[in-house]
Amino acid sequence: MRDPLIATEDLADRLAEGGVRVVDGSWFMDGRDARSAWRDAHIPGAVFFDLDAVADRTSGLPHMLPQPELFAREVGDLGIAENDHIVVYDQAGLFSAARVWWTFRAMGALRVQVLDGGLPKWRSEGRRLDSGVSSRPAALFQARLRGTLIRTFDEVTHDLGAGGQIVDARPAARFRGEAPEPREGLRSGHMPGARSLPYTELLNSDGTMKTASDIRRLFDAAGVDPERPVTTTCGSGVTAAILALALARLGNETAAVYDGSWAEWGSRADAEVVTGPA
């Protein structure tokens, strides 16, 4: 099993050797311009992956997984092939990079890792940063959709009825229905049978991910067996991928993400919503 995380010192060594493809996968919930922030400062050679642009814009839901053809074209234009060693980071520490990691894996990339601690840790260590626009010669990315990593509304509904494991990365107050959703028009609460594990509990104060033993303890406390199939969910499919990343650290590399997440479930009249603890 390959660790889905890579340390800053290891990435620095890889950059010196050449051959690694670095991707800034930043996305801000408050609407800040992540592309501009990438232009201002990025890890040398890093290209920018736009979660909102490389997406299915016909669904009416935020940053849904794109069609493989669109993904292959956009990522190929970034100079990335499916057999490259790809390292994704974000400007928050560990937030949206996990979603980009999951997206690349769902599209058939063979070797993708997330930079543990992201740009803040890289910067705090005084490592080199570039500005402006980085680009590479175009490459051929042969996308092959790995459908087992993705769950739809109908599949999640079936899984819940069959006793499947669904774990929610949203803050506990939103899961319990005590806090409103940040997106208008969504009911508060959670799916019946879902478990709660806020993604922030998996992270250290410096934005790095906790140890495998701590991660296992947190999933156990949430009532989730990492050895069994798991589907992760959140507000819009971004932080759900942090749970999938954590599960991959424990050896469960097939954990799926409910792509529509609460943006879909909470808006549908035919979706049952409950409140209170799990």
N, C-alpha and C positions, 0 to 999 in steps of 0.2 A: 504494500500500500504506500503510495506517495503522499506526503503531507500536502494538503491543499494550501497551506500557508508557507511563505518564504520570508526569512528574516532580512532586515535591511542590509546587514553585512554580507549576506549571501548574494543578494541582488547586486550589490556593489561589485563583488567578485565576478559575477556573471556579465555585468556590463563591461568590465575590463577585458574579459575574454571574448566578448562579442557573441552574437547568435540569439540573444534574448529579445523578445518583442514586448515593450512596455506600453501599457495602455492606461491613460487617465480616464477612469470611469465615474467621475464625480457627477452627482446630481443632488440638488438642494431642494428640500421640501418647501422652503420659503420663497422659491422662485428666483433666487439669485442666479446670475449668468455663470454657469460652470465653465463654459468655453472661454469666456474672458479671463476667468481665474487661471485656467490652464495656460493661456497665452502669457499671463503675468509671471508664472513660475511653475515649472514642471521638472520632473526627473529627466535627465538627458535622454533624448531620443523618443520620449513618450508622445504617442499620438492620442487624440481625444475621441472617445466613443460617446455618442450622444444617445442616451437612453430614450429620450422622447422622439428623436428623429428616426432612429433605426427601430421602428416599432410598427405594429399594425394600427394604422390610423383610422381604419374603417370600423373598429369595434365599438367606439364610443367610450372605451375604458382607457385609463392612463397607461402609457408605456407597455402595452401588451406585446407579447413575443411576436417578432416579425415573421413573415413568410421566409422560408430558407433562401429563396432566390434574392430577395431584398438584402438579407443579412450577408449573403455571399458577395454580392456586388459592393456593398458599403465597406465591409471589412477587407475585401480584396483591394479596394482603393486605398485603404490605410496601410497596405503593404504586409498583410498578415495572411498566412496559410494555415490550414487546419493542423498541420504537423509541426508548427513552430512551438517553441517554448514561450508561452505567453504569461506575463505577469501583470495583474491588474491592481491598481491602487485608487484611492480617492483622497480628497482634500480634507475629509472629516476625521480620518483615522481608520475606521472600518465601518462603513455604512453602505453606500451604493455599490462599492467594488464587488461585494458578494453577489449582487444581482447580475452584474456584468459577467462575473465568473460563471454563474449558473447559465446565463444566456449562451456564452461560448460553448460550454459543455453540451447544452441542449442542441446546439447546432453541429455537434460532431468534432469540436476541437479536442485534440488528444492529450495535451499537456498544458493545463491552465492552473496558475496559482494566484493567490491574493497576497499582497504585501502586508505583513503584519504590522499594524500601527500606521500604515499609509504615509501620506506626505508629512503630517505633523512629526512623526518619529524620524523620518528621513531628514527633515529640516532641523530638528532639535539636535541631531548628531553632527551638524555642520557639513553635511554632504552637499555635493555640487548640485546646483539648480540652473536650468536654462530658462530663457524667455523667448517670446516670439512663437513662430509656427514650426513644429517638427513635421517632417513628412518622409516617406520612404517610397521607393519604386513600387508600383502596383504588383500584387501577387494574386495567385489563384487560390481561393478558399472553396473547397468542395464541401458544401454543407450537406449534412445527413442528419435529419431530425431524429433525436432520441426521445420518442414520445413517452417513454417510461418516467422521464424526469418532470413531466408536465401533467397537471390535473385540471380538468374542466369542471364547470358547475355540476354537470350531470354525474361525472365520476366521483366528485366529492360527496354529492348527495347519496350515491350508492354506497360509498365507503362508510359514511356515517351510519347508514342503516345496517351495514354488515359488521359494525363494531371496529372499523378501522381507526387508526391513530391519526388524529388531526391536532396539530399544536400551533397555537396562535402567538405571534411575536409582538403584538401590540401591547402598549402599556396596560397594566392590570386594571386600572380604572375604566379604560375603554372596553376591555374584555367583559367586565362585570356590568357594563351599562351605566356606570356612575358618572362618566365624562362624555361629552358630545364628540362625535366624529368631526375631524377637521374639514371634511368634504361635505358640502350641503346635500341634503336629500337622503342621507343615509341614516337608518335606524341605529340605535345603540344596543350593544350586547354582543352575543357570540353564537356560534353554531351549536346546536345541541350535541353534547358528547365531546366537544373540543376541549383541549387542555390549554392552560396558559403558561407561557414561558417568555416574558418580555426579553427582547433581544439584548437590552442593556445589561441584563444579569450575566451575560456571557462574556462581557468585555471588562478589561481592566481600566483604570482611570486614564492610562496613556493611550487608549484606543486599540491596544493589542488584545488578542483573544486569550481567555483563560486556559489553563492547562487541561489536557484531556481528562484527567481524573476529576477536576472541578466541573467540567462540562457534563461528564457522566452523572455526577452527583446531582446537578441541577435538573437534568432530564428525569432522573429517578424521582426526585422530589415533585416534579410536575406530573408524575404518573405516566411517563412515556418510556417505553422499552426501545432503546436505540438499536437493538438487534432485529427488531421486527420492522416491516414496512411503515414508513411515516410520510405524511403529507404536511407541509408547512404552509402557513397563511399569515397575512398581516393586513395592512390597510390597502395597499395597491400592488403587492408582490415584490417590494424592494427588500424590506427587512426580513421577510420570510426566508429569503436566500441566505441570511446570516445564520439562521437555524440549520438550513441545509448544509452550509459550510461547516458548522460545528459538528453535525452528524457525520460528515465526511472525515473529520478528524478522528472520530471514533470508529471508522471503518465502514460506516453505512454510506456508501457512495451512490446509492440509488434513491435516496430520499427525494420526493417530488415536491414541487412548488405549485400551489393553486394560483394560477396566473391572474385570474380576476380578483381573487382575495375579497376583502370586505367591500371594496369599491363596487363589486358585482353583487355579492351576497346581500349586503345591507340595503341594496336598492331594489331588490326583486320581491314582489308581493308574494311569490310562491315559495320563498325561502324562509324556513322557520328560524326565529330569533328568540333566544332566551337571555335572561339577565342573572346576575349573581355569580358566585364562584363556580368553578368547574365541578 
